[in-house]
Amino acid sequence: MRILTKKMHRLDEYGVVNYHPLFLFAAAFTVLYGLISLLSFPLVWFESQGGESANILNYADAFWTLQMAASTIGFGDFYPVTQGGRALVALIFYVGVSLVGFLGAILASGFFGFAETSVKNRELRKQNQEILEHNRLIERKLDALIDQISKS
């Protein structure tokens, strides 16, 4: 378990957890396609209640429809005709937009190296530590001067 944990994230010198981008990508991808896989079953069931106008007739069609909704492409070859089906497609659309945007941000960050706020926070913490150490040094020197003046 410890080996798996080391690959998922690392701790910086301040104890801040930094997740590996590939782990985040894999987790988001797994969540997205896990939801699509699970929600395809109720989508087929809802659409089977739609009568002759239903065009999502099997699991593959439902999976394709949810995948297209999640990616915001929506070719239009399959579409829900029931309220339940529409609700599921809308749900996966919002989840998909979020996760696809998240995946895009991870990829862009990896390619272009955008600065994260956590990096800036680490830099500020380091500067604060340096300032505090400098203040302690000045305090010790002042204490020594005060002692010298008191002895005189």
Chimera marker file (.cmm) of the C-alpha trace (Angstrom):
<marker_set name="trace">
<marker id="1" x="0.000" y="0.000" z="0.000" r="1" g="1" b="0" radius="0.5"/>
<marker id="2" x="2.871" y="2.359" z="0.772" r="1" g="1" b="0" radius="0.5"/>
<marker id="3" x="4.334" y="1.933" z="-2.735" r="1" g="1" b="0" radius="0.5"/>
<marker id="4" x="0.958" y="2.774" z="-4.295" r="1" g="1" b="0" radius="0.5"/>
<marker id="5" x="0.643" y="5.834" z="-2.059" r="1" g="1" b="0" radius="0.5"/>
<marker id="6" x="4.079" y="7.102" z="-3.090" r="1" g="1" b="0" radius="0.5"/>
<marker id="7" x="3.100" y="6.958" z="-6.747" r="1" g="1" b="0" radius="0.5"/>
<marker id="8" x="-0.231" y="8.726" z="-6.170" r="1" g="1" b="0" radius="0.5"/>
<marker id="9" x="1.190" y="11.727" z="-4.375" r="1" g="1" b="0" radius="0.5"/>
<marker id="10" x="4.198" y="13.174" z="-2.662" r="1" g="1" b="0" radius="0.5"/>
<marker id="11" x="4.600" y="15.441" z="0.323" r="1" g="1" b="0" radius="0.5"/>
<marker id="12" x="6.589" y="18.605" z="-0.079" r="1" g="1" b="0" radius="0.5"/>
<marker id="13" x="8.808" y="20.083" z="2.614" r="1" g="1" b="0" radius="0.5"/>
<marker id="14" x="5.766" y="21.727" z="4.245" r="1" g="1" b="0" radius="0.5"/>
<marker id="15" x="3.653" y="18.572" z="4.364" r="1" g="1" b="0" radius="0.5"/>
<marker id="16" x="1.410" y="19.648" z="1.460" r="1" g="1" b="0" radius="0.5"/>
<marker id="17" x="0.129" y="16.688" z="-0.561" r="1" g="1" b="0" radius="0.5"/>
<marker id="18" x="0.848" y="16.994" z="-4.288" r="1" g="1" b="0" radius="0.5"/>
<marker id="19" x="-1.018" y="14.396" z="-6.364" r="1" g="1" b="0" radius="0.5"/>
<marker id="20" x="0.652" y="13.039" z="-9.445" r="1" g="1" b="0" radius="0.5"/>
<marker id="21" x="-1.113" y="14.323" z="-12.606" r="1" g="1" b="0" radius="0.5"/>
<marker id="22" x="-1.385" y="10.808" z="-14.063" r="1" g="1" b="0" radius="0.5"/>
<marker id="23" x="-3.131" y="9.626" z="-10.903" r="1" g="1" b="0" radius="0.5"/>
<marker id="24" x="-5.605" y="12.525" z="-11.109" r="1" g="1" b="0" radius="0.5"/>
<marker id="25" x="-6.170" y="11.837" z="-14.799" r="1" g="1" b="0" radius="0.5"/>
<marker id="26" x="-6.754" y="8.116" z="-14.178" r="1" g="1" b="0" radius="0.5"/>
<marker id="27" x="-9.095" y="8.791" z="-11.258" r="1" g="1" b="0" radius="0.5"/>
<marker id="28" x="-11.200" y="11.299" z="-13.213" r="1" g="1" b="0" radius="0.5"/>
<marker id="29" x="-11.316" y="9.032" z="-16.268" r="1" g="1" b="0" radius="0.5"/>
<marker id="30" x="-12.335" y="6.054" z="-14.113" r="1" g="1" b="0" radius="0.5"/>
<marker id="31" x="-15.078" y="8.028" z="-12.368" r="1" g="1" b="0" radius="0.5"/>
<marker id="32" x="-16.428" y="9.367" z="-15.662" r="1" g="1" b="0" radius="0.5"/>
<marker id="33" x="-16.531" y="6.044" z="-17.478" r="1" g="1" b="0" radius="0.5"/>
<marker id="34" x="-17.710" y="4.213" z="-14.373" r="1" g="1" b="0" radius="0.5"/>
<marker id="35" x="-20.700" y="6.556" z="-14.190" r="1" g="1" b="0" radius="0.5"/>
<marker id="36" x="-21.369" y="6.216" z="-17.902" r="1" g="1" b="0" radius="0.5"/>
<marker id="37" x="-21.224" y="2.422" z="-17.595" r="1" g="1" b="0" radius="0.5"/>
<marker id="38" x="-23.604" y="2.369" z="-14.634" r="1" g="1" b="0" radius="0.5"/>
<marker id="39" x="-26.062" y="4.979" z="-15.906" r="1" g="1" b="0" radius="0.5"/>
<marker id="40" x="-26.375" y="3.254" z="-19.288" r="1" g="1" b="0" radius="0.5"/>
<marker id="41" x="-28.551" y="0.551" z="-17.692" r="1" g="1" b="0" radius="0.5"/>
<marker id="42" x="-31.251" y="2.881" z="-16.339" r="1" g="1" b="0" radius="0.5"/>
<marker id="43" x="-31.108" y="4.930" z="-19.550" r="1" g="1" b="0" radius="0.5"/>
<marker id="44" x="-31.996" y="1.845" z="-21.611" r="1" g="1" b="0" radius="0.5"/>
<marker id="45" x="-34.797" y="1.068" z="-19.154" r="1" g="1" b="0" radius="0.5"/>
<marker id="46" x="-36.226" y="4.606" z="-19.266" r="1" g="1" b="0" radius="0.5"/>
<marker id="47" x="-36.044" y="4.724" z="-23.045" r="1" g="1" b="0" radius="0.5"/>
<marker id="48" x="-37.694" y="1.307" z="-23.388" r="1" g="1" b="0" radius="0.5"/>
<marker id="49" x="-40.763" y="3.037" z="-21.882" r="1" g="1" b="0" radius="0.5"/>
<marker id="50" x="-40.674" y="5.684" z="-24.628" r="1" g="1" b="0" radius="0.5"/>
<marker id="51" x="-42.689" y="3.806" z="-27.203" r="1" g="1" b="0" radius="0.5"/>
<marker id="52" x="-42.057" y="4.015" z="-30.939" r="1" g="1" b="0" radius="0.5"/>
<marker id="53" x="-40.234" y="7.341" z="-30.754" r="1" g="1" b="0" radius="0.5"/>
<marker id="54" x="-37.436" y="5.813" z="-28.622" r="1" g="1" b="0" radius="0.5"/>
<marker id="55" x="-34.140" y="5.417" z="-30.452" r="1" g="1" b="0" radius="0.5"/>
<marker id="56" x="-31.914" y="4.241" z="-27.587" r="1" g="1" b="0" radius="0.5"/>
<marker id="57" x="-32.734" y="0.566" z="-27.702" r="1" g="1" b="0" radius="0.5"/>
<marker id="58" x="-29.698" y="-1.211" z="-26.207" r="1" g="1" b="0" radius="0.5"/>
<marker id="59" x="-26.777" y="-0.775" z="-23.832" r="1" g="1" b="0" radius="0.5"/>
<marker id="60" x="-24.329" y="0.209" z="-26.588" r="1" g="1" b="0" radius="0.5"/>
<marker id="61" x="-26.620" y="3.000" z="-27.780" r="1" g="1" b="0" radius="0.5"/>
<marker id="62" x="-27.078" y="4.219" z="-24.202" r="1" g="1" b="0" radius="0.5"/>
<marker id="63" x="-23.327" y="4.120" z="-23.535" r="1" g="1" b="0" radius="0.5"/>
<marker id="64" x="-22.666" y="6.062" z="-26.759" r="1" g="1" b="0" radius="0.5"/>
<marker id="65" x="-25.329" y="8.635" z="-25.907" r="1" g="1" b="0" radius="0.5"/>
<marker id="66" x="-23.947" y="9.229" z="-22.413" r="1" g="1" b="0" radius="0.5"/>
<marker id="67" x="-20.396" y="9.375" z="-23.706" r="1" g="1" b="0" radius="0.5"/>
<marker id="68" x="-21.360" y="11.984" z="-26.294" r="1" g="1" b="0" radius="0.5"/>
<marker id="69" x="-23.282" y="13.949" z="-23.637" r="1" g="1" b="0" radius="0.5"/>
<marker id="70" x="-20.292" y="13.849" z="-21.253" r="1" g="1" b="0" radius="0.5"/>
<marker id="71" x="-17.986" y="15.131" z="-23.962" r="1" g="1" b="0" radius="0.5"/>
<marker id="72" x="-20.529" y="17.797" z="-25.001" r="1" g="1" b="0" radius="0.5"/>
<marker id="73" x="-20.293" y="16.620" z="-28.615" r="1" g="1" b="0" radius="0.5"/>
<marker id="74" x="-23.781" y="15.104" z="-28.827" r="1" g="1" b="0" radius="0.5"/>
<marker id="75" x="-23.906" y="13.947" z="-32.436" r="1" g="1" b="0" radius="0.5"/>
<marker id="76" x="-27.691" y="13.672" z="-32.245" r="1" g="1" b="0" radius="0.5"/>
<marker id="77" x="-27.882" y="10.176" z="-33.696" r="1" g="1" b="0" radius="0.5"/>
<marker id="78" x="-29.256" y="8.961" z="-30.355" r="1" g="1" b="0" radius="0.5"/>
<marker id="79" x="-31.234" y="11.120" z="-27.957" r="1" g="1" b="0" radius="0.5"/>
<marker id="80" x="-33.552" y="10.472" z="-25.014" r="1" g="1" b="0" radius="0.5"/>
<marker id="81" x="-37.302" y="10.879" z="-25.438" r="1" g="1" b="0" radius="0.5"/>
<marker id="82" x="-38.431" y="10.161" z="-21.855" r="1" g="1" b="0" radius="0.5"/>
<marker id="83" x="-38.155" y="12.503" z="-18.887" r="1" g="1" b="0" radius="0.5"/>
<marker id="84" x="-36.051" y="9.963" z="-16.958" r="1" g="1" b="0" radius="0.5"/>
<marker id="85" x="-33.730" y="9.513" z="-19.915" r="1" g="1" b="0" radius="0.5"/>
<marker id="86" x="-33.382" y="13.255" z="-20.350" r="1" g="1" b="0" radius="0.5"/>
<marker id="87" x="-32.590" y="13.660" z="-16.653" r="1" g="1" b="0" radius="0.5"/>
<marker id="88" x="-29.824" y="11.018" z="-16.854" r="1" g="1" b="0" radius="0.5"/>
<marker id="89" x="-28.323" y="12.577" z="-19.965" r="1" g="1" b="0" radius="0.5"/>
<marker id="90" x="-28.431" y="16.025" z="-18.348" r="1" g="1" b="0" radius="0.5"/>
<marker id="91" x="-26.763" y="14.632" z="-15.212" r="1" g="1" b="0" radius="0.5"/>
<marker id="92" x="-23.954" y="13.002" z="-17.148" r="1" g="1" b="0" radius="0.5"/>
<marker id="93" x="-23.586" y="16.184" z="-19.213" r="1" g="1" b="0" radius="0.5"/>
<marker id="94" x="-22.853" y="18.243" z="-16.092" r="1" g="1" b="0" radius="0.5"/>
<marker id="95" x="-20.599" y="15.576" z="-14.598" r="1" g="1" b="0" radius="0.5"/>
<marker id="96" x="-18.850" y="15.173" z="-17.941" r="1" g="1" b="0" radius="0.5"/>
<marker id="97" x="-18.317" y="18.893" z="-18.449" r="1" g="1" b="0" radius="0.5"/>
<marker id="98" x="-16.750" y="19.067" z="-14.995" r="1" g="1" b="0" radius="0.5"/>
<marker id="99" x="-14.526" y="16.024" z="-15.385" r="1" g="1" b="0" radius="0.5"/>
<marker id="100" x="-13.550" y="16.686" z="-18.998" r="1" g="1" b="0" radius="0.5"/>
<marker id="101" x="-12.652" y="20.252" z="-17.995" r="1" g="1" b="0" radius="0.5"/>
<marker id="102" x="-10.670" y="18.864" z="-15.067" r="1" g="1" b="0" radius="0.5"/>
<marker id="103" x="-8.827" y="16.450" z="-17.380" r="1" g="1" b="0" radius="0.5"/>
<marker id="104" x="-8.112" y="19.281" z="-19.795" r="1" g="1" b="0" radius="0.5"/>
<marker id="105" x="-6.715" y="21.402" z="-16.990" r="1" g="1" b="0" radius="0.5"/>
<marker id="106" x="-4.429" y="18.568" z="-15.899" r="1" g="1" b="0" radius="0.5"/>
<marker id="107" x="-3.159" y="18.096" z="-19.452" r="1" g="1" b="0" radius="0.5"/>
<marker id="108" x="-2.657" y="21.822" z="-20.002" r="1" g="1" b="0" radius="0.5"/>
<marker id="109" x="-0.845" y="22.126" z="-16.697" r="1" g="1" b="0" radius="0.5"/>
<marker id="110" x="1.425" y="19.238" z="-17.647" r="1" g="1" b="0" radius="0.5"/>
<marker id="111" x="2.207" y="20.621" z="-21.093" r="1" g="1" b="0" radius="0.5"/>
<marker id="112" x="2.491" y="24.294" z="-20.277" r="1" g="1" b="0" radius="0.5"/>
<marker id="113" x="3.512" y="24.130" z="-16.602" r="1" g="1" b="0" radius="0.5"/>
<marker id="114" x="1.022" y="26.654" z="-15.280" r="1" g="1" b="0" radius="0.5"/>
<marker id="115" x="1.912" y="27.841" z="-11.790" r="1" g="1" b="0" radius="0.5"/>
<marker id="116" x="-0.319" y="26.454" z="-9.094" r="1" g="1" b="0" radius="0.5"/>
<marker id="117" x="-1.354" y="28.391" z="-6.051" r="1" g="1" b="0" radius="0.5"/>
<marker id="118" x="0.193" y="25.651" z="-3.932" r="1" g="1" b="0" radius="0.5"/>
<marker id="119" x="3.577" y="26.449" z="-5.487" r="1" g="1" b="0" radius="0.5"/>
<marker id="120" x="3.107" y="30.124" z="-4.666" r="1" g="1" b="0" radius="0.5"/>
<marker id="121" x="2.036" y="29.198" z="-1.138" r="1" g="1" b="0" radius="0.5"/>
<marker id="122" x="5.171" y="27.092" z="-0.685" r="1" g="1" b="0" radius="0.5"/>
<marker id="123" x="7.310" y="30.000" z="-1.871" r="1" g="1" b="0" radius="0.5"/>
<marker id="124" x="5.575" y="32.341" z="0.577" r="1" g="1" b="0" radius="0.5"/>
<marker id="125" x="6.050" y="29.847" z="3.416" r="1" g="1" b="0" radius="0.5"/>
<marker id="126" x="9.746" y="29.637" z="2.619" r="1" g="1" b="0" radius="0.5"/>
<marker id="127" x="10.040" y="33.430" z="2.562" r="1" g="1" b="0" radius="0.5"/>
<marker id="128" x="8.152" y="33.648" z="5.861" r="1" g="1" b="0" radius="0.5"/>
<marker id="129" x="10.521" y="31.131" z="7.427" r="1" g="1" b="0" radius="0.5"/>
<marker id="130" x="13.503" y="33.162" z="6.251" r="1" g="1" b="0" radius="0.5"/>
<marker id="131" x="11.981" y="36.378" z="7.629" r="1" g="1" b="0" radius="0.5"/>
<marker id="132" x="11.202" y="34.723" z="10.982" r="1" g="1" b="0" radius="0.5"/>
<marker id="133" x="14.732" y="33.347" z="11.239" r="1" g="1" b="0" radius="0.5"/>
<marker id="134" x="16.153" y="36.781" z="10.426" r="1" g="1" b="0" radius="0.5"/>
<marker id="135" x="13.889" y="38.350" z="13.085" r="1" g="1" b="0" radius="0.5"/>
<marker id="136" x="15.140" y="35.798" z="15.643" r="1" g="1" b="0" radius="0.5"/>
<marker id="137" x="18.727" y="36.686" z="14.782" r="1" g="1" b="0" radius="0.5"/>
<marker id="138" x="18.007" y="40.416" z="15.213" r="1" g="1" b="0" radius="0.5"/>
<marker id="139" x="16.251" y="39.675" z="18.511" r="1" g="1" b="0" radius="0.5"/>
<marker id="140" x="19.271" y="37.745" z="19.807" r="1" g="1" b="0" radius="0.5"/>
<marker id="141" x="21.582" y="40.612" z="18.806" r="1" g="1" b="0" radius="0.5"/>
<marker id="142" x="19.308" y="43.142" z="20.527" r="1" g="1" b="0" radius="0.5"/>
<marker id="143" x="19.208" y="41.004" z="23.654" r="1" g="1" b="0" radius="0.5"/>
<marker id="144" x="23.025" y="40.855" z="23.613" r="1" g="1" b="0" radius="0.5"/>
<marker id="145" x="23.240" y="44.643" z="23.208" r="1" g="1" b="0" radius="0.5"/>
<marker id="146" x="20.758" y="45.199" z="26.032" r="1" g="1" b="0" radius="0.5"/>
<marker id="147" x="22.807" y="42.879" z="28.249" r="1" g="1" b="0" radius="0.5"/>
<marker id="148" x="25.998" y="44.817" z="27.392" r="1" g="1" b="0" radius="0.5"/>
<marker id="149" x="24.343" y="48.151" z="28.133" r="1" g="1" b="0" radius="0.5"/>
<marker id="150" x="22.923" y="46.846" z="31.421" r="1" g="1" b="0" radius="0.5"/>
<marker id="151" x="26.350" y="45.619" z="32.551" r="1" g="1" b="0" radius="0.5"/>
<marker id="152" x="27.978" y="48.973" z="31.795" r="1" g="1" b="0" radius="0.5"/>
<link id1="1" id2="2" r="1" g="1" b="0" radius="0.2"/>
<link id1="2" id2="3" r="1" g="1" b="0" radius="0.2"/>
<link id1="3" id2="4" r="1" g="1" b="0" radius="0.2"/>
<link id1="4" id2="5" r="1" g="1" b="0" radius="0.2"/>
<link id1="5" id2="6" r="1" g="1" b="0" radius="0.2"/>
<link id1="6" id2="7" r="1" g="1" b="0" radius="0.2"/>
<link id1="7" id2="8" r="1" g="1" b="0" radius="0.2"/>
<link id1="8" id2="9" r="1" g="1" b="0" radius="0.2"/>
<link id1="9" id2="10" r="1" g="1" b="0" radius="0.2"/>
<link id1="10" id2="11" r="1" g="1" b="0" radius="0.2"/>
<link id1="11" id2="12" r="1" g="1" b="0" radius="0.2"/>
<link id1="12" id2="13" r="1" g="1" b="0" radius="0.2"/>
<link id1="13" id2="14" r="1" g="1" b="0" radius="0.2"/>
<link id1="14" id2="15" r="1" g="1" b="0" radius="0.2"/>
<link id1="15" id2="16" r="1" g="1" b="0" radius="0.2"/>
<link id1="16" id2="17" r="1" g="1" b="0" radius="0.2"/>
<link id1="17" id2="18" r="1" g="1" b="0" radius="0.2"/>
<link id1="18" id2="19" r="1" g="1" b="0" radius="0.2"/>
<link id1="19" id2="20" r="1" g="1" b="0" radius="0.2"/>
<link id1="20" id2="21" r="1" g="1" b="0" radius="0.2"/>
<link id1="21" id2="22" r="1" g="1" b="0" radius="0.2"/>
<link id1="22" id2="23" r="1" g="1" b="0" radius="0.2"/>
<link id1="23" id2="24" r="1" g="1" b="0" radius="0.2"/>
<link id1="24" id2="25" r="1" g="1" b="0" radius="0.2"/>
<link id1="25" id2="26" r="1" g="1" b="0" radius="0.2"/>
<link id1="26" id2="27" r="1" g="1" b="0" radius="0.2"/>
<link id1="27" id2="28" r="1" g="1" b="0" radius="0.2"/>
<link id1="28" id2="29" r="1" g="1" b="0" radius="0.2"/>
<link id1="29" id2="30" r="1" g="1" b="0" radius="0.2"/>
<link id1="30" id2="31" r="1" g="1" b="0" radius="0.2"/>
<link id1="31" id2="32" r="1" g="1" b="0" radius="0.2"/>
<link id1="32" id2="33" r="1" g="1" b="0" radius="0.2"/>
<link id1="33" id2="34" r="1" g="1" b="0" radius="0.2"/>
<link id1="34" id2="35" r="1" g="1" b="0" radius="0.2"/>
<link id1="35" id2="36" r="1" g="1" b="0" radius="0.2"/>
<link id1="36" id2="37" r="1" g="1" b="0" radius="0.2"/>
<link id1="37" id2="38" r="1" g="1" b="0" radius="0.2"/>
<link id1="38" id2="39" r="1" g="1" b="0" radius="0.2"/>
<link id1="39" id2="40" r="1" g="1" b="0" radius="0.2"/>
<link id1="40" id2="41" r="1" g="1" b="0" radius="0.2"/>
<link id1="41" id2="42" r="1" g="1" b="0" radius="0.2"/>
<link id1="42" id2="43" r="1" g="1" b="0" radius="0.2"/>
<link id1="43" id2="44" r="1" g="1" b="0" radius="0.2"/>
<link id1="44" id2="45" r="1" g="1" b="0" radius="0.2"/>
<link id1="45" id2="46" r="1" g="1" b="0" radius="0.2"/>
<link id1="46" id2="47" r="1" g="1" b="0" radius="0.2"/>
<link id1="47" id2="48" r="1" g="1" b="0" radius="0.2"/>
<link id1="48" id2="49" r="1" g="1" b="0" radius="0.2"/>
<link id1="49" id2="50" r="1" g="1" b="0" radius="0.2"/>
<link id1="50" id2="51" r="1" g="1" b="0" radius="0.2"/>
<link id1="51" id2="52" r="1" g="1" b="0" radius="0.2"/>
<link id1="52" id2="53" r="1" g="1" b="0" radius="0.2"/>
<link id1="53" id2="54" r="1" g="1" b="0" radius="0.2"/>
<link id1="54" id2="55" r="1" g="1" b="0" radius="0.2"/>
<link id1="55" id2="56" r="1" g="1" b="0" radius="0.2"/>
<link id1="56" id2="57" r="1" g="1" b="0" radius="0.2"/>
<link id1="57" id2="58" r="1" g="1" b="0" radius="0.2"/>
<link id1="58" id2="59" r="1" g="1" b="0" radius="0.2"/>
<link id1="59" id2="60" r="1" g="1" b="0" radius="0.2"/>
<link id1="60" id2="61" r="1" g="1" b="0" radius="0.2"/>
<link id1="61" id2="62" r="1" g="1" b="0" radius="0.2"/>
<link id1="62" id2="63" r="1" g="1" b="0" radius="0.2"/>
<link id1="63" id2="64" r="1" g="1" b="0" radius="0.2"/>
<link id1="64" id2="65" r="1" g="1" b="0" radius="0.2"/>
<link id1="65" id2="66" r="1" g="1" b="0" radius="0.2"/>
<link id1="66" id2="67" r="1" g="1" b="0" radius="0.2"/>
<link id1="67" id2="68" r="1" g="1" b="0" radius="0.2"/>
<link id1="68" id2="69" r="1" g="1" b="0" radius="0.2"/>
<link id1="69" id2="70" r="1" g="1" b="0" radius="0.2"/>
<link id1="70" id2="71" r="1" g="1" b="0" radius="0.2"/>
<link id1="71" id2="72" r="1" g="1" b="0" radius="0.2"/>
<link id1="72" id2="73" r="1" g="1" b="0" radius="0.2"/>
<link id1="73" id2="74" r="1" g="1" b="0" radius="0.2"/>
<link id1="74" id2="75" r="1" g="1" b="0" radius="0.2"/>
<link id1="75" id2="76" r="1" g="1" b="0" radius="0.2"/>
<link id1="76" id2="77" r="1" g="1" b="0" radius="0.2"/>
<link id1="77" id2="78" r="1" g="1" b="0" radius="0.2"/>
<link id1="78" id2="79" r="1" g="1" b="0" radius="0.2"/>
<link id1="79" id2="80" r="1" g="1" b="0" radius="0.2"/>
<link id1="80" id2="81" r="1" g="1" b="0" radius="0.2"/>
<link id1="81" id2="82" r="1" g="1" b="0" radius="0.2"/>
<link id1="82" id2="83" r="1" g="1" b="0" radius="0.2"/>
<link id1="83" id2="84" r="1" g="1" b="0" radius="0.2"/>
<link id1="84" id2="85" r="1" g="1" b="0" radius="0.2"/>
<link id1="85" id2="86" r="1" g="1" b="0" radius="0.2"/>
<link id1="86" id2="87" r="1" g="1" b="0" radius="0.2"/>
<link id1="87" id2="88" r="1" g="1" b="0" radius="0.2"/>
<link id1="88" id2="89" r="1" g="1" b="0" radius="0.2"/>
<link id1="89" id2="90" r="1" g="1" b="0" radius="0.2"/>
<link id1="90" id2="91" r="1" g="1" b="0" radius="0.2"/>
<link id1="91" id2="92" r="1" g="1" b="0" radius="0.2"/>
<link id1="92" id2="93" r="1" g="1" b="0" radius="0.2"/>
<link id1="93" id2="94" r="1" g="1" b="0" radius="0.2"/>
<link id1="94" id2="95" r="1" g="1" b="0" radius="0.2"/>
<link id1="95" id2="96" r="1" g="1" b="0" radius="0.2"/>
<link id1="96" id2="97" r="1" g="1" b="0" radius="0.2"/>
<link id1="97" id2="98" r="1" g="1" b="0" radius="0.2"/>
<link id1="98" id2="99" r="1" g="1" b="0" radius="0.2"/>
<link id1="99" id2="100" r="1" g="1" b="0" radius="0.2"/>
<link id1="100" id2="101" r="1" g="1" b="0" radius="0.2"/>
<link id1="101" id2="102" r="1" g="1" b="0" radius="0.2"/>
<link id1="102" id2="103" r="1" g="1" b="0" radius="0.2"/>
<link id1="103" id2="104" r="1" g="1" b="0" radius="0.2"/>
<link id1="104" id2="105" r="1" g="1" b="0" radius="0.2"/>
<link id1="105" id2="106" r="1" g="1" b="0" radius="0.2"/>
<link id1="106" id2="107" r="1" g="1" b="0" radius="0.2"/>
<link id1="107" id2="108" r="1" g="1" b="0" radius="0.2"/>
<link id1="108" id2="109" r="1" g="1" b="0" radius="0.2"/>
<link id1="109" id2="110" r="1" g="1" b="0" radius="0.2"/>
<link id1="110" id2="111" r="1" g="1" b="0" radius="0.2"/>
<link id1="111" id2="112" r="1" g="1" b="0" radius="0.2"/>
<link id1="112" id2="113" r="1" g="1" b="0" radius="0.2"/>
<link id1="113" id2="114" r="1" g="1" b="0" radius="0.2"/>
<link id1="114" id2="115" r="1" g="1" b="0" radius="0.2"/>
<link id1="115" id2="116" r="1" g="1" b="0" radius="0.2"/>
<link id1="116" id2="117" r="1" g="1" b="0" radius="0.2"/>
<link id1="117" id2="118" r="1" g="1" b="0" radius="0.2"/>
<link id1="118" id2="119" r="1" g="1" b="0" radius="0.2"/>
<link id1="119" id2="120" r="1" g="1" b="0" radius="0.2"/>
<link id1="120" id2="121" r="1" g="1" b="0" radius="0.2"/>
<link id1="121" id2="122" r="1" g="1" b="0" radius="0.2"/>
<link id1="122" id2="123" r="1" g="1" b="0" radius="0.2"/>
<link id1="123" id2="124" r="1" g="1" b="0" radius="0.2"/>
<link id1="124" id2="125" r="1" g="1" b="0" radius="0.2"/>
<link id1="125" id2="126" r="1" g="1" b="0" radius="0.2"/>
<link id1="126" id2="127" r="1" g="1" b="0" radius="0.2"/>
<link id1="127" id2="128" r="1" g="1" b="0" radius="0.2"/>
<link id1="128" id2="129" r="1" g="1" b="0" radius="0.2"/>
<link id1="129" id2="130" r="1" g="1" b="0" radius="0.2"/>
<link id1="130" id2="131" r="1" g="1" b="0" radius="0.2"/>
<link id1="131" id2="132" r="1" g="1" b="0" radius="0.2"/>
<link id1="132" id2="133" r="1" g="1" b="0" radius="0.2"/>
<link id1="133" id2="134" r="1" g="1" b="0" radius="0.2"/>
<link id1="134" id2="135" r="1" g="1" b="0" radius="0.2"/>
<link id1="135" id2="136" r="1" g="1" b="0" radius="0.2"/>
<link id1="136" id2="137" r="1" g="1" b="0" radius="0.2"/>
<link id1="137" id2="138" r="1" g="1" b="0" radius="0.2"/>
<link id1="138" id2="139" r="1" g="1" b="0" radius="0.2"/>
<link id1="139" id2="140" r="1" g="1" b="0" radius="0.2"/>
<link id1="140" id2="141" r="1" g="1" b="0" radius="0.2"/>
<link id1="141" id2="142" r="1" g="1" b="0" radius="0.2"/>
<link id1="142" id2="143" r="1" g="1" b="0" radius="0.2"/>
<link id1="143" id2="144" r="1" g="1" b="0" radius="0.2"/>
<link id1="144" id2="145" r="1" g="1" b="0" radius="0.2"/>
<link id1="145" id2="146" r="1" g="1" b="0" radius="0.2"/>
<link id1="146" id2="147" r="1" g="1" b="0" radius="0.2"/>
<link id1="147" id2="148" r="1" g="1" b="0" radius="0.2"/>
<link id1="148" id2="149" r="1" g="1" b="0" radius="0.2"/>
<link id1="149" id2="150" r="1" g="1" b="0" radius="0.2"/>
<link id1="150" id2="151" r="1" g="1" b="0" radius="0.2"/>
<link id1="151" id2="152" r="1" g="1" b="0" radius="0.2"/>
</marker_set>
